[in-house]
Amino acid sequence: MSVRQRADARRNYARILAAAEKEVAAHGADASLEQIARDAGVGSATVRRHFPSRRALLEAVSRQRVEALGARAHELEGEEDGRGALLEWLGDLVACCVSARGLAAALAHDGAGPDPVYENSCSAALEGAGAPLLHRAVRDGAVEPGVTVADLITLAVGIALATEHHPDPAARADRMFRLVVSGVSPGNGAGRTVGGACGVGPA
């Protein structure tokens, strides 16, 4: 491929990604690939060449938010309370999945392979980011040893997908999150609200 062809491909990618972000924000995981192609001024085949699957497109659109969650996890590693740090990050994850359309679908188990979380770049990045927080909480006896970050991702995705059509999805997701926390550790964390990395405040 020539230098000019590579430059054209980069420009096409940038236009497609910008159009995809707009379409996913409006329609979530049901975003139209044909509409994205029209908005980007390219053919559908060009969109599919850059994003061979809907999952690939959703992952690309979600990448900045996943990076923000990774940075947030790194910040929380310095907190003294290991359990509190993990719950803070998990609350941010839930909030992002609720507020950022397409993120929950990008992280969802789609049955593609024996261990799909590792075939998903967004999930893999979050698993790596959350691992130190989870390890410390387990070491401190605040979380059962068998819990994995993949489990936490599944919880966040499940809450987001279960509440996305509620009249007030943020408030409903907050309630579900607090029920999960109080169920895992009775008497602790039931009053916490989700928010943080995606700019979503308490309901």
N, C-alpha and C positions, 0 to 999 in steps of 0.2 A: 504494500500500500504506500502511495506517495505521501509526501508531507502535506500536500493540499488535501488529499483524501482523508488523512487523519484529522486535519483541522476541520474539515466539513463534518466528519463523524462526531467530533467533540461538540461542535455547534448544534448538530441535530440532537445529540444526547441532552444538552442543556435545555433546548427548547421543549423536548419531550418531557423531561423531568419537571420543568416549570408548569407545563400544561397538566401533567399528572397530579402534581400537588394541588392545583386548583380543582380538578375534577374529583379527586379523592376527598378533599375537604367538603365538597358539596354532596357527594354520593357515597362516601365510604368505600367499602370493599366491592360495591356494585358499580364502581366507576366504569364508564364506557371507554374501551380502548379505541373505538372508532372516533369518539368525540375528542379524545386526547390527540389522535392523529390529526384531526381537522384543526384543532386549536394550535397545534405545533407546526402546521403547514407541511406535514410529511404524509407519506402513505402508511397504511396499516402495516404493511410488511416491514417498513423501517422501524416502527414501534416494536414489533415482535422480534426484530433482529437485536435490538438493544435489550428488550425485556421479554425473553422467551416464554415466560409464564406470568400469570397475574400475581403470584407470590413474589416473583422477582421485582415486579413493579412496586408492590406495596412495601417491600423491604427497602427499596431505594428511597421512596417517599418518606419512610419512617426513620431513615438513618440518623438524621440530626437529633431527633428526640431520643433515640437509643444512645447516642453519644452523650447527650445531656444527662441521661439516667446513669450512665457509666461514670461520668464526672461527679455526679451527686454521691454515688456509692463510695468513690474515692475520698470525698470530703468527709463522709460519715465514719470512715475508718478511724478517725482521730477522736471520736466520741468515747467517753469513759463507759457509758452504759451500752454494752454490746446488744442487749435485747432491744433497747430503745432505738438504737441505730438501725438495726435490721427492720423493725416495724416502721420507722420513718421512711426508709427506702422502699419498702413494700407498699406503703401508702402512696408514695410518689408514683410507683409503677402502676398501681390501680388507677390513680388520677389521670395519668397519661393515657392509659388504655381507654378511659372513658372520654376524655376531652379531645384526643387526637384521632380523628376518624381514620380507619384503616390499620391502626397499630395493632389492635387486638387480633384482627384477621391475619396480619403479618406474622404474629407470634403463635397463632393457633395451630394445634396438631391437625395436620390434614391427611394423616395416614400414609404419607409418602416415605416408606422405609421403616426399618425396625426401630430406629431411635431418631425420629425426625427433628427433635430440637437441635441436634448437632448438624443437620443439613440446612439449617435456617440461620443465616448470618446474624440476624437481629437477636434471635434467641441465644445463639452461641455467645455473642458479645455481652448480653445481659447476664448469662450464666457465669461468665468469667468475672464480670464486675461485682456481682453479688456474692461470689464464693467467699471472699475474706470476711464479709459481714456475717454470713451464715456460720462459717467455721468458728468464729469467736462466740457467737450466741450458743452454739452447740457445746463448745468448750466450757462456757460459763454455766451450763446446765439449764439454759432458758428455752432450748428447743430440742426436741427428740433427735438422737443421732441419725435416724433413718431419713430425715427430711432433706430434700435436695432443692437447689435453686430452680430446677426444672419444675418441681412441685409448686413453688411459689409463683412461677410464671403462669402455670396452669390455673392457679387460683385467681390471679389478676385477670387473665383472659376470660375465665369463666364468669367472674363478676361483671366485667365490662359487657360481654355478649348477652348476659342474662338481663341487664338493666338498660341496654341501649335504646329500647323503645318505650321506656317509662317516661311519664310526663316530666319528671325531674331526675334524669339519670345520675347526676352527680350525687344528689342526696340519697338516692336508693343504693348506689354503689357504696357510699360512705357507711350506710347502715349494714350492708352485707359484709363489708370489710371488718367493721367492729364486732359483728357476730362471729366471724371467723376467729378474730383475735381472742375474744372472750371465751370461745369454745376451746381453743388450744391452751389458753392459760387463764383459767377462771379468776376473776377479780382484778385482772390487769389489762390495761389498754382499752377497755370498753368505751372510754370517753374520747379516744383519739379520732381526729378527722383526717381525711386524706387531702393531699395537696402537695405543693412544692415545685418539683422540677418543671412541670408544664404550666405553672402559673395559676393553678386552680386552688382557691382558698377554701376554708371550711364551709360546709353547706349550712 
